[in-house]
Amino acid sequence: MKLWIERFIIPICAAIVISISILNPLKMDWRQRVSLGVAVALFAYFVGHTVYRTDVATDPNQDLKATLQGHQHEIDFLKQQLASNRAEDAETRKRRLAIRNQLGVFLDEGRRIERDIEYSNLAARQEKTEWEGRVEKYLAKELDSSYAARFRNPVRVLVTYPQAMSMDMAVYWTDVMERIGVLNTFISELRD
């Protein structure tokens, strides 16, 4: 359409203006010729402007489309972030479960050592020291040093110990009991 107007309509309008204004076949006075020339020029301007404006005019829904595309990108980003968060949560749960399971193993070992101490098994004192070292090392590695420090320095509570136990063994027995209590606390803290 634009090419047709540029190649045919505008040259025809120009030819009409030139032939009527200069050749004056209709025997018009100068006011008539000038006003006809201005009218034809304005008509050509109107047609040209209308055609170019139609070409330049954007889709009325373009802004809406751009907004919807922006929202779609946000939704896609949020979906990706949600999937990532779910994967991280699942990984965190698996890690916590593994830590709780290992703390349960340490707890069982501690109870076994506690029973051995109760029955005055002298080898249990050495086992206690090794057990404490393994638990502290595990806590520092898998959780952080604050857990290892809390395990190393449990809250001292007054407990009664079996009467048949010697005072020397009672100290070890009490120490193991307190550390078992700390492990129980850690297991509770690591629940989902």
C-alpha positions as CSV (number, residue, x, y, z in Angstrom):
1,M,0.0,0.0,0.0
2,K,2.8,2.4,0.9
3,L,4.6,1.7,-2.3
4,W,1.4,2.3,-4.4
5,I,0.8,5.6,-2.7
6,E,4.4,6.7,-3.1
7,R,4.6,5.6,-6.8
8,F,1.2,6.6,-8.1
9,I,-1.1,8.7,-5.9
10,I,1.5,11.3,-4.8
11,P,2.8,11.8,-8.4
12,I,-0.7,12.1,-9.7
13,C,-1.6,14.7,-7.1
14,A,1.6,16.6,-8.0
15,A,0.7,16.4,-11.7
16,I,-2.8,17.7,-10.9
17,V,-1.4,20.7,-8.9
18,I,1.1,21.5,-11.5
19,S,-1.3,21.3,-14.5
20,I,-4.1,23.2,-12.8
21,S,-1.9,25.8,-11.2
22,I,0.5,26.5,-14.0
23,L,-1.4,25.6,-17.2
24,N,-4.7,26.8,-15.8
25,P,-7.0,24.9,-18.2
26,L,-10.1,25.8,-16.1
27,K,-9.3,29.6,-16.3
28,M,-9.2,30.0,-12.5
29,D,-7.9,33.2,-10.8
30,W,-4.7,33.0,-8.7
31,R,-6.7,32.5,-5.4
32,Q,-8.5,29.5,-6.8
33,R,-5.3,28.0,-8.1
34,V,-3.4,28.6,-4.8
35,S,-6.3,27.2,-2.7
36,L,-6.6,24.2,-5.0
37,G,-2.9,23.5,-4.8
38,V,-3.0,23.8,-1.0
39,A,-6.0,21.5,-0.8
40,V,-4.3,18.9,-3.0
41,A,-1.1,19.2,-1.0
42,L,-3.0,18.8,2.3
43,F,-4.9,15.8,0.9
44,A,-1.6,14.2,-0.1
45,Y,-0.2,15.0,3.3
46,F,-3.3,13.4,4.9
47,V,-3.0,10.2,2.9
48,G,0.7,9.9,3.5
49,H,0.4,10.5,7.2
50,T,-2.5,8.1,7.5
51,V,-0.6,5.3,5.7
52,Y,2.6,5.9,7.7
53,R,0.7,6.1,11.0
54,T,-1.0,2.7,10.3
55,D,2.4,1.1,9.6
56,V,3.9,2.6,12.7
57,A,1.0,1.9,15.0
58,T,1.7,-0.9,17.4
59,D,-0.5,-3.8,18.4
60,P,-2.9,-2.4,21.1
61,N,-2.2,-5.6,23.1
62,Q,1.6,-5.2,22.9
63,D,1.9,-3.7,26.4
64,L,-0.3,-6.4,27.8
65,K,1.8,-9.1,26.0
66,A,5.0,-7.6,27.4
67,T,3.6,-7.5,30.9
68,L,2.4,-11.1,30.7
69,Q,5.8,-12.2,29.4
70,G,7.4,-10.4,32.3
71,H,5.0,-12.2,34.7
72,Q,5.7,-15.5,33.0
73,H,9.5,-15.0,33.5
74,E,8.9,-14.3,37.2
75,I,6.7,-17.4,37.5
76,D,9.3,-19.5,35.8
77,F,12.0,-18.1,38.1
78,L,9.9,-18.7,41.2
79,K,9.2,-22.3,40.0
80,Q,12.9,-22.9,39.6
81,Q,13.6,-21.3,43.0
82,L,10.9,-23.4,44.6
83,A,12.2,-26.6,43.0
84,S,15.7,-25.7,44.2
85,N,14.5,-25.0,47.7
86,R,12.6,-28.3,47.8
87,A,15.7,-30.1,46.7
88,E,17.8,-28.3,49.4
89,D,15.1,-29.1,52.0
90,A,15.1,-32.8,51.0
91,E,18.9,-32.8,51.1
92,T,18.9,-31.1,54.5
93,R,16.3,-33.7,55.8
94,K,18.5,-36.6,54.6
95,R,21.6,-35.1,56.2
96,R,19.7,-34.5,59.5
97,L,18.4,-38.0,59.5
98,A,21.9,-39.4,58.9
99,I,23.2,-37.3,61.7
100,R,20.4,-38.4,64.1
101,N,21.0,-42.0,63.2
102,Q,24.7,-41.7,64.0
103,L,23.9,-39.9,67.2
104,G,21.6,-42.8,68.1
105,V,24.5,-45.2,67.5
106,F,26.7,-43.0,69.8
107,L,23.8,-43.0,72.3
108,D,23.7,-46.8,72.3
109,E,27.4,-47.0,72.7
110,G,27.3,-44.6,75.6
111,R,24.6,-46.6,77.4
112,R,26.6,-49.8,76.9
113,I,29.7,-48.0,78.4
114,E,27.4,-46.7,81.3
115,R,26.4,-50.3,82.1
116,D,30.0,-51.5,81.9
117,I,31.0,-48.7,84.4
118,E,28.1,-49.6,86.6
119,Y,29.4,-53.2,86.9
120,S,32.9,-51.8,87.6
121,N,34.5,-52.9,84.3
122,L,37.8,-51.0,84.4
123,A,38.2,-51.2,80.6
124,A,35.0,-49.1,80.3
125,R,37.0,-46.0,81.4
126,Q,39.2,-46.3,78.4
127,E,36.2,-47.0,76.1
128,K,34.6,-43.9,77.6
129,T,37.5,-41.7,76.6
130,E,37.7,-43.1,73.1
131,W,33.9,-42.8,72.7
132,E,34.0,-39.1,73.8
133,G,36.8,-38.4,71.3
134,R,34.9,-40.0,68.4
135,V,31.6,-38.2,69.3
136,E,33.4,-34.8,69.6
137,K,35.2,-35.3,66.3
138,Y,31.9,-36.3,64.6
139,L,30.0,-33.4,66.1
140,A,32.7,-30.9,65.1
141,K,32.8,-32.3,61.5
142,E,29.1,-32.8,60.8
143,L,27.5,-30.0,62.8
144,D,29.9,-27.4,64.2
145,S,32.3,-26.8,67.1
146,S,29.5,-25.5,69.4
147,Y,28.0,-28.9,69.5
148,A,31.3,-30.5,70.3
149,A,31.8,-27.9,73.1
150,R,28.4,-28.6,74.5
151,F,29.1,-32.3,74.5
152,R,32.5,-31.8,76.1
153,N,31.0,-29.6,78.8
154,P,27.6,-31.0,79.7
155,V,25.3,-29.3,82.1
156,R,26.1,-30.8,85.5
157,V,23.1,-32.3,87.2
158,L,22.9,-34.0,90.6
159,V,22.2,-37.6,90.0
160,T,22.1,-40.6,92.3
161,Y,24.3,-43.5,91.2
162,P,24.0,-47.1,92.1
163,Q,25.0,-47.7,95.7
164,A,27.2,-50.7,95.1
165,M,29.4,-48.5,92.8
166,S,32.7,-47.1,94.0
167,M,33.1,-43.3,94.1
168,D,35.9,-43.6,91.5
169,M,33.6,-45.3,89.1
170,A,30.6,-43.1,90.0
171,V,32.4,-40.0,88.5
172,Y,32.8,-41.8,85.2
173,W,29.2,-43.1,85.3
174,T,27.8,-39.7,86.0
175,D,29.9,-38.1,83.3
176,V,28.7,-40.7,80.7
177,M,25.1,-40.1,81.8
178,E,25.3,-36.4,81.4
179,R,26.8,-36.8,77.9
180,I,24.0,-39.2,77.0
181,G,21.6,-36.5,78.0
182,V,23.4,-34.0,75.8
183,L,23.2,-36.5,72.8
184,N,19.4,-36.8,73.5
185,T,19.1,-33.1,73.4
186,F,21.0,-32.9,70.1
187,I,18.7,-35.6,68.6
188,S,15.7,-33.6,69.7
189,E,17.1,-30.4,68.2
190,L,17.7,-32.1,64.8
191,R,14.1,-33.3,64.3
192,D,12.3,-31.9,61.3
